[in-house]
Amino acid sequence: MKKDIHPENYRLVIFEDVTAGKRFLLGSTIETERTDKWEDGKEYPLFQVEISSASHPFYTGTAKTIDTAGRVEKFRARAAKKTTKK
């Protein structure tokens, strides 16, 4: 890695895919509040993501409905209202 080109807070961070349960150790400048231990026994900052290459349909070849904010239910409710009006 070249010297003096990365920000001061560039460090290894654990990215955890909460959908697939997979974890990746990557270099990042992302701000985190949590920490966790990695396989090497050291503690690193932890950042949780909803979708990564471990759970995205493009990479896995399977389709899943991931709904953490209730968007699917809201859409179904709107669609149901529209069909009952006709």
C-alpha positions, 0 to 999 in steps of 0.5 A: 500500500502506498504511503500517505494516500489513505485517510487517517481512519483507514483500517480493517473492518468486519462487514457482517451480512445479516441476511446470509450470516457471512462476515468479511474483513475489509479495509475501510474508513466507515464509522462504526460504534460496535466491535467484534472479534475476528477469526484471528482473535483480534477485535475489529470495528463491526458494520452490519449490512443487509445485502452483500455478495453472499446474499445478493441474487445476482451472485447467489443465483437464487431470489429472496425477498428481503424486507426489513422496513415493511415495504413488501407489506405496504405494496401488497396493501396498496395493490389489494386496495386497487383491485377491490376498487375495480 
